Amino acid sequence: MELGSLSDPTQSTFSLVDEDHTFANAVRFTLNQDPRTKFCGYSIPHPSDNRVNIRIQTTGNPAKDVFKDACQDLMVMCQHVSNTFNKAVVDFKVSNSVEGMDIESDS
């Protein structure tokens, strides 16, 4: 849910349900890397409330667009980390394979 001013689209607060510090801190970091962001911060209203509020103020672009771009950038970064990790696991298994040794086994 977006809570913003109709007269000033450059500042908005986005209230996201079922999110916590994990997502909020990552998107805050991504937003602060964007030169269009003047201010970005987040708060969790109450520890038992599974909701996060993300406040964005921009240099002129609509806050909604900057937030959407930051979320897309974060998805690209997460996909890169996942791909890099998966490749490293495959490379490790190939380089450490020994005949008769089952690396997949938990025992």
MDAnalysis code that builds the backbone (N, CA, C; Angstrom):
import MDAnalysis as mda
import numpy as np

u = mda.Universe.empty(321, n_residues=107, atom_resindex=np.repeat(np.arange(107), 3), trajectory=True)
u.add_TopologyAttr("name", ["N", "CA", "C"] * 107)
u.add_TopologyAttr("resid", np.arange(1, 108))
u.add_TopologyAttr("resname", ["MET", "GLU", "LEU", "GLY", "SER", "LEU", "SER", "ASP", "PRO", "THR", "GLN", "SER", "THR", "PHE", "SER", "LEU", "VAL", "ASP", "GLU", "ASP", "HIS", "THR", "PHE", "ALA", "ASN", "ALA", "VAL", "ARG", "PHE", "THR", "LEU", "ASN", "GLN", "ASP", "PRO", "ARG", "THR", "LYS", "PHE", "CYS", "GLY", "TYR", "SER", "ILE", "PRO", "HIS", "PRO", "SER", "ASP", "ASN", "ARG", "VAL", "ASN", "ILE", "ARG", "ILE", "GLN", "THR", "THR", "GLY", "ASN", "PRO", "ALA", "LYS", "ASP", "VAL", "PHE", "LYS", "ASP", "ALA", "CYS", "GLN", "ASP", "LEU", "MET", "VAL", "MET", "CYS", "GLN", "HIS", "VAL", "SER", "ASN", "THR", "PHE", "ASN", "LYS", "ALA", "VAL", "VAL", "ASP", "PHE", "LYS", "VAL", "SER", "ASN", "SER", "VAL", "GLU", "GLY", "MET", "ASP", "ILE", "GLU", "SER", "ASP", "SER"])
u.atoms.positions = np.array([
    [0.838, -1.165, 0.000],
    [0.000, 0.000, 0.000],
    [0.888, 1.234, 0.000],
    [0.556, 2.179, -0.853],
    [1.318, 3.415, -0.920],
    [0.571, 4.498, -0.170],
    [1.285, 5.182, 0.705],
    [0.729, 6.309, 1.441],
    [1.545, 7.528, 1.055],
    [1.019, 8.340, 0.185],
    [1.782, 9.487, -0.283],
    [0.904, 10.705, -0.440],
    [1.512, 11.754, -0.909],
    [0.812, 13.002, -1.138],
    [0.413, 13.076, -2.607],
    [-0.839, 13.405, -2.863],
    [-1.288, 13.569, -4.244],
    [-0.630, 14.779, -4.899],
    [-0.276, 15.763, -4.100],
    [0.332, 16.977, -4.648],
    [1.836, 16.843, -4.872],
    [2.480, 15.870, -4.225],
    [3.930, 15.701, -4.370],
    [4.274, 14.219, -4.534],
    [4.386, 13.746, -5.782],
    [4.684, 12.325, -6.017],
    [6.134, 11.944, -5.728],
    [6.965, 12.917, -5.361],
    [8.371, 12.610, -5.103],
    [8.607, 12.052, -3.711],
    [7.571, 11.993, -2.883],
    [7.740, 11.416, -1.549],
    [6.544, 10.552, -1.202],
    [6.848, 9.343, -0.749],
    [5.802, 8.384, -0.407],
    [6.302, 7.446, 0.674],
    [5.355, 6.849, 1.370],
    [5.631, 5.779, 2.313],
    [4.901, 4.546, 1.814],
    [5.620, 3.452, 1.699],
    [5.042, 2.198, 1.237],
    [4.939, 1.263, 2.434],
    [3.753, 0.761, 2.690],
    [3.516, -0.153, 3.796],
    [3.357, -1.556, 3.227],
    [4.289, -2.445, 3.554],
    [4.314, -3.796, 2.997],
    [4.003, -4.820, 4.082],
    [3.027, -5.651, 3.806],
    [2.612, -6.693, 4.741],
    [3.427, -7.955, 4.482],
    [3.668, -8.730, 5.524],
    [4.428, -9.984, 5.473],
    [5.875, -9.778, 5.053],
    [6.457, -8.649, 5.432],
    [7.882, -8.395, 5.196],
    [8.513, -7.992, 6.524],
    [9.853, -8.076, 6.572],
    [10.554, -7.749, 7.803],
    [11.877, -7.060, 7.470],
    [12.817, -7.065, 8.421],
    [14.106, -6.396, 8.241],
    [14.878, -6.938, 7.040],
    [14.711, -8.212, 6.718],
    [15.482, -8.816, 5.631],
    [15.244, -8.078, 4.318],
    [13.995, -7.965, 3.942],
    [13.678, -7.264, 2.693],
    [13.888, -5.763, 2.829],
    [13.427, -5.186, 3.929],
    [13.468, -3.735, 4.100],
    [14.898, -3.199, 4.064],
    [15.819, -3.862, 4.728],
    [17.201, -3.384, 4.730],
    [17.842, -3.536, 3.357],
    [17.529, -4.634, 2.667],
    [18.090, -4.848, 1.331],
    [17.574, -3.800, 0.347],
    [16.285, -3.514, 0.384],
    [15.734, -2.520, -0.545],
    [16.177, -1.110, -0.147],
    [16.352, -0.867, 1.137],
    [16.884, 0.433, 1.582],
    [18.288, 0.649, 1.031],
    [19.118, -0.394, 1.107],
    [20.475, -0.312, 0.565],
    [20.430, -0.015, -0.936],
    [19.583, -0.743, -1.654],
    [19.471, -0.560, -3.102],
    [18.977, 0.845, -3.433],
    [17.992, 1.328, -2.705],
    [17.480, 2.679, -2.940],
    [18.544, 3.740, -2.682],
    [19.345, 3.546, -1.641],
    [20.377, 4.537, -1.330],
    [21.510, 4.549, -2.349],
    [21.616, 3.511, -3.168],
    [22.611, 3.493, -4.245],
    [22.126, 4.282, -5.465],
    [20.829, 4.541, -5.528],
    [20.218, 5.241, -6.663],
    [20.380, 6.743, -6.475],
    [20.995, 7.439, -7.443],
    [21.189, 8.889, -7.293],
    [19.880, 9.684, -7.279],
    [18.781, 9.076, -7.686],
    [17.486, 9.757, -7.652],
    [16.899, 9.799, -6.249],
    [17.472, 9.037, -5.318],
    [16.960, 8.967, -3.949],
    [17.600, 10.050, -3.091],
    [16.765, 10.880, -2.513],
    [17.229, 11.909, -1.577],
    [17.255, 11.353, -0.155],
    [16.214, 10.589, 0.192],
    [16.121, 9.978, 1.523],
    [15.394, 8.648, 1.402],
    [15.863, 7.676, 2.171],
    [15.178, 6.394, 2.262],
    [15.414, 5.822, 3.658],
    [14.356, 5.364, 4.254],
    [14.453, 4.725, 5.559],
    [13.270, 3.797, 5.746],
    [13.387, 2.940, 6.729],
    [12.261, 2.038, 6.988],
    [12.050, 1.895, 8.482],
    [10.831, 1.500, 8.819],
    [10.510, 1.237, 10.217],
    [9.545, 0.065, 10.279],
    [9.602, -0.622, 11.398],
    [8.650, -1.684, 11.685],
    [7.839, -1.181, 12.877],
    [6.533, -0.925, 12.649],
    [5.726, -0.285, 13.690],
    [5.743, -0.999, 15.042],
    [5.703, -2.330, 15.025],
    [5.699, -3.098, 16.261],
    [6.270, -4.479, 15.965],
    [7.074, -5.044, 16.865],
    [7.690, -6.354, 16.593],
    [6.686, -7.462, 16.276],
    [5.501, -7.384, 16.833],
    [4.526, -8.443, 16.552],
    [3.693, -8.145, 15.305],
    [3.865, -6.961, 14.744],
    [3.157, -6.576, 13.526],
    [4.034, -6.948, 12.339],
    [3.557, -7.857, 11.514],
    [4.341, -8.361, 10.386],
    [4.228, -7.398, 9.196],
    [4.727, -6.172, 9.409],
    [4.592, -5.122, 8.406],
    [5.805, -4.206, 8.490],
    [6.180, -3.640, 7.341],
    [7.296, -2.704, 7.300],
    [6.860, -1.471, 6.514],
    [7.267, -0.300, 6.981],
    [7.003, 0.957, 6.280],
    [8.310, 1.458, 5.689],
    [8.312, 1.723, 4.389],
    [9.502, 2.228, 3.704],
    [9.190, 3.637, 3.208],
    [9.967, 4.606, 3.678],
    [9.775, 6.013, 3.311],
    [10.815, 6.384, 2.260],
    [10.341, 6.997, 1.163],
    [11.230, 7.398, 0.073],
    [10.946, 8.848, -0.297],
    [12.013, 9.624, -0.427],
    [11.943, 10.981, -0.969],
    [12.962, 11.044, -2.092],
    [12.541, 11.552, -3.237],
    [13.421, 11.564, -4.404],
    [13.813, 12.981, -4.792],
    [14.721, 13.071, -5.740],
    [15.199, 14.364, -6.225],
    [14.279, 14.965, -7.281],
    [13.257, 14.221, -7.701],
    [12.333, 14.754, -8.698],
    [11.486, 13.687, -9.366],
    [11.988, 12.483, -9.444],
    [11.232, 11.381, -10.044],
    [10.139, 10.913, -9.085],
    [9.064, 10.329, -9.617],
    [8.034, 9.780, -8.728],
    [8.612, 8.672, -7.837],
    [8.303, 8.743, -6.561],
    [8.826, 7.768, -5.595],
    [8.403, 6.355, -5.964],
    [7.213, 6.213, -6.497],
    [6.703, 4.899, -6.886],
    [7.598, 4.251, -7.949],
    [8.045, 5.047, -8.928],
    [8.913, 4.529, -9.993],
    [10.297, 4.157, -9.454],
    [10.833, 4.988, -8.572],
    [12.149, 4.720, -7.992],
    [12.092, 3.451, -7.144],
    [11.008, 3.276, -6.382],
    [10.840, 2.080, -5.555],
    [10.736, 0.827, -6.433],
    [9.954, 0.911, -7.504],
    [9.797, -0.222, -8.420],
    [11.147, -0.591, -9.048],
    [11.917, 0.412, -9.479],
    [13.232, 0.152, -10.070],
    [14.182, -0.490, -9.057],
    [14.121, -0.036, -7.805],
    [14.988, -0.597, -6.762],
    [14.639, -2.062, -6.510],
    [13.353, -2.388, -6.507],
    [12.933, -3.784, -6.313],
    [13.412, -4.657, -7.472],
    [13.343, -4.133, -8.685],
    [13.824, -4.883, -9.849],
    [15.342, -5.055, -9.789],
    [16.069, -4.012, -9.384],
    [17.528, -4.121, -9.230],
    [17.886, -5.157, -8.178],
    [17.124, -5.181, -7.093],
    [17.368, -6.154, -6.026],
    [17.135, -7.580, -6.521],
    [16.108, -7.777, -7.339],
    [15.848, -9.109, -7.903],
    [17.009, -9.546, -8.791],
    [17.561, -8.623, -9.586],
    [18.702, -8.943, -10.449],
    [19.914, -9.318, -9.601],
    [20.156, -8.573, -8.529],
    [21.291, -8.880, -7.647],
    [21.125, -10.248, -6.990],
    [19.925, -10.552, -6.524],
    [19.671, -11.848, -5.884],
    [19.847, -12.990, -6.879],
    [19.400, -12.796, -8.107],
    [19.563, -13.827, -9.134],
    [21.036, -14.052, -9.441],
    [21.812, -12.971, -9.476],
    [23.253, -13.095, -9.717],
    [23.933, -13.877, -8.587],
    [23.579, -13.561, -7.351],
    [24.153, -14.281, -6.203],
    [23.781, -15.759, -6.271],
    [22.532, -16.056, -6.580],
    [22.074, -17.441, -6.679],
    [22.814, -18.195, -7.782],
    [22.941, -17.584, -8.946],
    [23.646, -18.227, -10.062],
    [25.120, -18.457, -9.732],
    [25.753, -17.475, -9.116],
    [27.167, -17.598, -8.744],
    [27.358, -18.715, -7.723],
    [26.479, -18.786, -6.738],
    [26.554, -19.831, -5.722],
    [26.358, -21.214, -6.341],
    [25.328, -21.359, -7.162],
    [25.061, -22.656, -7.794],
    [26.219, -23.114, -8.665],
    [26.847, -22.184, -9.392],
    [28.000, -22.533, -10.217],
    [29.176, -22.967, -9.334],
    [29.377, -22.289, -8.230],
    [30.466, -22.644, -7.319],
    [30.246, -24.028, -6.720],
    [28.999, -24.378, -6.396],
    [28.700, -25.707, -5.859],
    [29.011, -26.777, -6.892],
    [28.593, -26.554, -8.134],
    [28.865, -27.517, -9.204],
    [30.375, -27.647, -9.415],
    [31.090, -26.533, -9.472],
    [32.547, -26.566, -9.657],
    [33.230, -27.315, -8.515],
    [32.763, -27.102, -7.290],
    [33.336, -27.788, -6.140],
    [33.126, -29.295, -6.240],
    [31.907, -29.684, -6.589],
    [31.606, -31.112, -6.696],
    [32.443, -31.776, -7.784],
    [32.632, -31.092, -8.895],
    [33.426, -31.642, -9.997],
    [34.898, -31.746, -9.598],
    [35.420, -30.719, -8.962],
    [36.844, -30.712, -8.624],
    [37.180, -31.637, -7.459],
    [36.205, -31.968, -6.632],
    [36.462, -32.818, -5.473],
    [35.878, -34.218, -5.601],
    [35.475, -34.579, -6.797],
    [34.893, -35.914, -6.959],
    [36.006, -36.958, -6.976],
    [35.755, -38.016, -6.259],
    [36.682, -39.143, -6.183],
    [35.862, -40.391, -6.481],
    [36.441, -41.301, -7.248],
    [35.709, -42.509, -7.596],
    [35.269, -43.238, -6.332],
    [33.995, -43.568, -6.275],
    [33.451, -44.297, -5.132],
    [33.016, -43.391, -3.989],
    [33.255, -42.104, -4.106],
    [32.870, -41.175, -3.036],
    [31.576, -40.495, -3.431],
    [30.584, -40.582, -2.560],
    [29.282, -39.978, -2.825],
    [29.194, -38.657, -2.064],
    [29.389, -37.538, -2.754],
    [29.377, -36.233, -2.113],
    [27.980, -35.843, -1.662],
    [26.953, -36.339, -2.335],
    [25.573, -36.025, -2.006],
    [25.113, -36.660, -0.701],
    [25.770, -37.693, -0.241],
    [25.343, -38.430, 0.933],
    [25.481, -37.597, 2.193],
    [24.491, -37.720, 3.069],
    [24.524, -37.002, 4.342],
    [25.251, -37.793, 5.436],
    [25.585, -39.036, 5.168],
    [26.206, -39.854, 6.201],
    [27.704, -39.800, 6.178],
])
